[in-house]
């Protein structure tokens, strides 16, 4: 009985879906996370410059290129980088 119940739960829960802004993938035992960035992690002038460059690109290339370039900007360590300070470090439970 328990085995058939687990299969039913798996068939209901084990699917991905999206409401248009944040994709979801529900599966028992799968760890998921969301990464937050502080508002100053990418300077406004660099973000506007990136947007102008992306506007010139073909629509098919724009999304992937936007993700790559935003990640490059984030990796540069702009902003206050508050989370580098042990005072602000919090480990969720």
LUMTI-95285 format. One record per residue: residue in one letter; x, y, z of N, C-alpha, C in turn; residue number from 1; chain. Coordinates in Angstrom, 3 decimals, decimal comma. Last residue first. Example, Ala and Ser with C-alpha at 12.3 -4.5 7.8 and 13.67 -1.06 7.14 Angstrom:
<recs>
S|12,850|-2,250|7,080|13,670|-1,060|7,140|12,900|0,030|7,870|2|A
A|13,190|-5,690|7,800|12,300|-4,500|7,800|13,200|-3,300|7,800|1|A
</recs>
This chain:
<recs>
X|18,454|27,747|8,434|18,264|26,367|8,888|17,131|25,714|8,143|93|A
X|20,933|29,920|7,011|19,552|29,505|7,236|19,478|28,051|7,674|92|A
X|23,391|31,774|8,382|23,212|30,473|7,773|21,784|30,025|8,063|91|A
X|24,556|34,954|7,727|23,507|34,183|8,405|23,357|32,863|7,652|90|A
X|26,695|37,638|7,999|26,561|36,260|7,567|25,498|35,551|8,409|89|A
X|27,284|40,123|8,858|26,025|39,956|8,142|25,774|38,521|7,696|88|A
X|29,781|39,858|10,052|28,693|40,447|10,837|27,327|40,184|10,192|87|A
X|31,554|39,112|8,098|30,999|38,075|8,985|29,830|38,583|9,806|86|A
X|31,236|40,407|4,904|31,444|40,762|6,306|30,772|39,723|7,188|85|A
X|30,290|39,693|2,500|31,682|39,327|2,794|32,008|39,566|4,265|84|A
X|27,827|40,841|2,250|27,869|39,457|2,704|29,285|38,929|2,904|83|A
X|28,235|43,389|1,169|27,973|43,234|2,599|28,133|41,805|3,088|82|A
X|29,172|44,664|-1,204|29,540|43,280|-0,867|29,369|43,003|0,631|81|A
X|28,713|47,120|-2,389|29,222|47,104|-1,019|29,645|45,712|-0,558|80|A
X|29,794|47,050|-5,864|28,871|47,243|-4,751|29,535|47,084|-3,407|79|A
X|31,262|44,391|-7,818|30,855|45,787|-7,608|29,970|45,867|-6,371|78|A
X|32,326|41,883|-8,551|32,328|42,318|-7,152|32,050|43,786|-6,943|77|A
X|32,331|40,550|-10,948|33,332|41,601|-10,764|33,350|42,159|-9,349|76|A
X|30,157|38,889|-11,115|31,429|38,293|-10,702|32,517|39,339|-10,448|75|A
X|28,248|40,571|-12,227|28,121|40,168|-10,823|29,438|39,612|-10,281|74|A
X|29,178|40,672|-14,867|29,156|41,889|-14,056|29,063|41,554|-12,568|73|A
X|28,788|37,992|-15,590|30,134|38,562|-15,615|30,204|39,822|-14,755|72|A
X|26,016|37,867|-15,379|26,837|37,056|-14,472|28,267|37,570|-14,443|71|A
X|25,322|39,571|-17,471|24,957|39,925|-16,101|25,800|39,136|-15,108|70|A
X|26,289|38,071|-19,638|26,909|39,358|-19,308|26,547|39,832|-17,905|69|A
X|24,631|35,775|-19,568|26,090|35,664|-19,498|26,728|36,972|-19,043|68|A
X|22,035|36,902|-19,802|22,405|36,097|-18,631|23,923|36,017|-18,458|67|A
X|22,256|38,140|-22,310|21,929|38,932|-21,124|22,362|38,180|-19,861|66|A
X|22,662|35,932|-23,977|23,725|36,925|-23,840|23,504|37,801|-22,602|65|A
X|20,170|34,680|-23,732|21,393|33,992|-23,316|22,524|34,987|-23,074|64|A
X|18,501|36,759|-24,798|18,319|36,216|-23,455|19,582|35,534|-22,937|63|A
X|19,457|37,418|-27,503|19,402|38,380|-26,406|19,344|37,739|-25,018|62|A
X|19,280|35,827|-29,691|20,541|35,809|-28,946|20,436|36,555|-27,617|61|A
X|16,787|36,330|-30,783|17,136|34,951|-30,433|18,388|34,860|-29,564|60|A
X|16,849|39,090|-31,421|16,001|38,603|-30,327|16,383|37,198|-29,859|59|A
X|20,027|40,506|-32,019|18,876|39,761|-32,516|18,145|39,133|-31,337|58|A
X|20,965|43,578|-30,355|21,141|42,180|-30,733|19,860|41,582|-31,277|57|A
X|20,431|46,035|-29,359|20,950|45,976|-30,719|21,082|44,544|-31,237|56|A
X|19,756|45,573|-26,747|18,704|46,048|-27,647|19,126|45,992|-29,111|55|A
X|22,231|45,067|-25,612|21,314|43,950|-25,859|20,195|44,344|-26,822|54|A
X|23,229|47,663|-25,382|23,904|46,694|-26,248|22,990|45,524|-26,590|53|A
X|21,411|48,715|-23,508|21,546|49,329|-24,843|22,199|48,356|-25,823|52|A
X|21,950|47,055|-21,306|20,634|47,024|-21,935|20,671|47,635|-23,338|51|A
X|24,580|47,834|-20,679|24,300|46,466|-21,115|22,970|46,401|-21,841|50|A
X|24,053|50,452|-19,837|24,925|50,211|-20,989|24,686|48,815|-21,559|49|A
X|22,518|49,925|-17,559|21,918|50,653|-18,688|22,733|50,442|-19,966|48|A
X|24,477|48,646|-15,994|23,248|47,934|-16,351|22,570|48,600|-17,552|47|A
X|26,303|50,685|-15,669|26,711|49,479|-16,394|25,492|48,661|-16,826|46|A
X|24,803|52,515|-14,188|25,294|52,917|-15,518|25,741|51,698|-16,330|45|A
X|24,286|51,060|-11,787|23,202|51,429|-12,701|23,702|51,785|-14,095|44|A
X|26,385|48,327|-10,893|26,140|49,763|-10,982|25,125|50,100|-12,081|43|A
X|25,306|45,571|-9,260|25,671|46,012|-10,614|25,365|47,503|-10,688|42|A
X|24,785|45,641|-6,556|25,729|44,636|-7,050|26,134|44,878|-8,502|41|A
X|22,985|47,240|-5,219|24,174|47,887|-5,782|25,177|46,894|-6,372|40|A
X|21,017|45,519|-4,270|20,676|46,476|-5,327|21,900|47,111|-5,965|39|A
X|22,278|42,185|-3,878|21,961|43,501|-3,355|21,782|44,479|-4,516|38|A
X|20,717|39,179|-4,887|21,804|40,134|-5,056|21,351|41,470|-4,489|37|A
X|20,028|35,783|-4,120|19,657|37,191|-4,039|20,906|38,035|-4,247|36|A
X|19,141|32,725|-5,461|20,244|33,611|-5,145|19,750|35,047|-5,174|35|A
X|17,456|29,941|-4,246|17,319|31,203|-4,967|18,488|32,071|-4,521|34|A
X|17,376|26,363|-4,597|17,776|27,607|-3,948|17,509|28,795|-4,857|33|A
X|16,579|22,974|-3,729|16,503|24,120|-4,623|16,939|25,360|-3,861|32|A
X|17,033|19,517|-3,667|17,309|20,775|-2,988|17,281|21,891|-4,024|31|A
X|14,853|16,839|-3,788|15,639|17,766|-4,595|15,792|19,081|-3,835|30|A
X|13,129|15,220|-2,336|14,555|15,040|-2,146|15,434|15,967|-2,965|29|A
X|10,581|15,187|-4,707|10,962|14,825|-3,355|12,468|14,599|-3,303|28|A
X|10,304|17,940|-6,798|10,604|16,517|-6,694|11,067|16,248|-5,273|27|A
X|9,432|20,515|-8,844|9,120|19,857|-7,578|9,439|18,373|-7,664|26|A
X|10,530|23,334|-10,060|10,708|21,909|-10,315|10,516|21,217|-8,985|25|A
X|9,721|26,414|-11,584|9,647|25,527|-10,425|9,872|24,098|-10,893|24|A
X|10,833|29,649|-12,660|10,524|28,236|-12,919|10,562|27,418|-11,639|23|A
X|9,359|32,648|-12,480|10,301|31,846|-11,715|9,975|30,377|-11,941|22|A
X|7,634|33,743|-14,407|8,704|34,568|-13,859|9,719|33,788|-13,036|21|A
X|5,680|31,987|-15,389|6,167|33,054|-16,245|7,312|33,871|-15,681|20|A
X|5,170|29,938|-13,830|4,092|30,916|-13,934|4,582|32,147|-14,687|19|A
X|6,063|26,615|-14,634|6,429|28,015|-14,506|5,184|28,863|-14,604|18|A
X|7,230|23,338|-13,699|6,226|24,264|-14,205|6,709|25,683|-13,982|17|A
X|7,958|19,836|-13,564|8,374|21,228|-13,568|7,262|22,088|-14,127|16|A
X|7,207|17,153|-11,342|7,058|17,835|-12,623|7,509|19,286|-12,482|15|A
X|6,428|15,270|-9,111|7,639|15,272|-9,934|7,397|15,879|-11,309|14|A
X|3,890|15,168|-7,819|4,875|16,178|-7,447|6,020|16,315|-8,440|13|A
X|2,397|13,068|-8,960|1,795|14,394|-8,781|2,869|15,459|-8,620|12|A
X|4,070|10,894|-8,955|3,470|11,292|-10,228|2,837|12,674|-10,138|11|A
X|4,698|10,710|-6,213|5,732|11,028|-7,194|5,133|11,510|-8,504|10|A
X|2,185|9,939|-5,229|2,756|11,222|-4,819|3,825|11,654|-5,818|9|A
X|2,050|7,406|-6,449|1,036|8,424|-6,749|1,558|9,812|-6,387|8|A
X|4,226|6,118|-5,287|4,187|6,295|-6,737|3,188|7,378|-7,121|7|A
X|3,386|6,108|-2,603|4,583|6,845|-2,991|4,612|7,100|-4,492|6|A
X|1,179|4,383|-2,839|0,969|5,762|-2,410|2,159|6,633|-2,797|5|A
X|2,417|1,998|-3,496|1,510|2,604|-4,474|1,226|4,055|-4,124|4|A
X|3,889|1,604|-1,078|4,574|1,723|-2,356|3,680|2,389|-3,404|3|A
X|1,888|1,284|0,837|2,765|2,446|0,909|3,470|2,682|-0,420|2|A
X|0,815|-1,199|0,000|0,000|0,000|0,000|0,859|1,264|0,000|1|A
</recs>
